[in-house]
Amino acid sequence: MCGNGSSGNPNSTAWSPGFVGEVSKLVLMVVLVIAITLGNLLSLLVFLCLKPFRTSQGYLKASLALADLAVGLIIVPYSVYREANGLFFGTKQQETGPSDQLACLLTGPIFAGCTFVSISTIFLLSLERSVAVLQPLQRKRVITKRRTLWLILVSWALSFSLAVIPLLSAPDITLQYSPCNKMCSYSFPPDKLPEPRWNVMLLYPVFDFSLLSGTFAINAVTFATLHRYCKMRKQLGEEQLSSSRLSFSDITAAKTIGILTFAFSVSFIPIAVFVVGSVAGHQWCQFSFYAFWILTSNSCWNVAIYSVWDPKFRQGLRELFTKPVPPSCSLEVHSSAPAYVADLKQMFCPDRI
């Protein structure tokens, strides 16, 4: 590390394999900050500023992008700050002052809360697509913007409530910056054997795997229905299926959400294994880095999945860069305020609309 003057040859210390590895991790973090921030800002612009995307599905995807954006703007930059101080200014990662403790007290629950928001939003997206596929004639009556916005608020409130449960239920569980995973994370006293009250940490993988199981079950029903529909369309023709006709956009959206579910599951499994191992008393330093940062990298996967699998999203990106700014994004005239503002007014004050 820089700042260690015990070595006789500074160059050998500066370019040691350990130093190069730490610099590589720092570069990865900086790349993630850029990718997560730019990707999710683009997603928010598409889903909130373009009229065709101001739907229940669009608002759910905007909620997902907002949670990912928080990771890119708050969580990863703090890790970059701590690692840069350690590498270039010789600040020991174990030395923490009141400001560092406060930062961990904020960033730790935010990361956990945003993870819960992501999986709960993916569950709601799968549920929304299932209703749209199974009941195409009633979906506008069942899936309303007002209900969607309420579900988004509930998912955020529930997610961040779950994020602080370990701090409230087990006093010896603290938030500390870990030199292993390069993040502020929940930690146990190093000089104690595992205790039953530490099992509260198992709430995280249990909650996420429960929602993921429900999401996979919903997606299975949706894809089975789509398979039957496509098979019947080939046999009977589209004219005889006009009463329950599904658009290409409906089918593509269902497939995209299925891919989102699979991608999140792959990124979450390592962190779930790490949490269970930590509760059991295992200390997997190197593995914890890969577990945390694989999950973090998921925050920039969603926009890539939309861009590859969703032609409608690609069209929205082209409109953003090739057309003038939509009136709904302008703040100059009150009457042209974004449509989602009107939806929020309708949700909280329905009698005034």
C-alpha positions, 0 to 999 in steps of 0.5 A: 500500500502507499504510505507504508515506508517500511519497504526499502524499494518504493517501486517494488511496493508501488507495483506489487501484485497486491497494489495492482489488484487494489488499483484494478478494483478501484478502476472497476468501481469508477467504471460502475459509477459511470455505467450505473449513473448514465444508464439509469438516468437514460432509463428515467428520461425514457420512462418519465419524459416520453408519453408512450412509456408513462404507463403502470409498467413504465412507472415500475421500471422508473422505480427500479431505475431510481433504486439502481441510480441511488446505488450509483450515486451514493453507495459506490462513490463512497467506496471509491472515496475510501479506497482512493484515500487508502491507496493514495493517501495512506489512510488505514481503512480500519481508522474511522471517525464520526463522519465515517461512522455516519456515512456507513450508518446511511449507506449500509441501509440504503444499499440493503433497501435498494436491493429489496426495492429492486426485487419487490419491483421485479415481482410487481412487474411480473405480476403486472405482465401476468395480468396483462397476458392472462386478462388482456380485456380487464387489465386497464381496469385492474392495473391503474396508475394510481394503484401502481404508484401506491404499490411503489410507495409501499414497496419502498417503505417496506424495503427500507424498514426491513433494511434497518431491522438488524440494527434495531433487533441485535445491538452487537450487529453494527455497520462498518466499512469492510476492507474485504468487500469494500463497502459499508456492511453489517458486521458481527463482533469478531471475538464472539461465537455465532449467537441465535439473535444473529439469525435476524440477518437470514431475513434478507435471503429469506425475503428475497428468495421468497419474492424470487420464487413467487416471481418465477412462478408468475413468470412460468404461468405467463410464459405458458399462456404466451406459448399457448397463445402463439400456438393458437395464433399459428393454427387459427389465425389472428382474426379469430383471436381478436377478442384476446389479441396480445400485441408484440409489445406485450409479448416482448415486455413479458420476455424482458421481465423474465430476463430481468428476473433471471439476471437479478437471481444470478447476481443475488445468489452469491450474496445470499450464500455469504450472508448465510455463511457469515451467520454460521461464523465463516469469514470469507474475505475474498468471496465477499468482495465478489458477492457484493460487487456482482450484486452491485453490478446488477444496477447497470444490467437493466438498461442493457437488457432493455436496449437488447430485448425491448425494441420499444425502449430502443425507439424511446432512446432514439426519440430522446436524442433525435427529437426536441425535448418533449413538452412534458419535460419542460418546467416553463409552463405549468400546464405542461408539467409531467404526467406522472405529477398529475398521477401523484396528485390524483393518488393523494387528492383524487377529489381535486382532479 
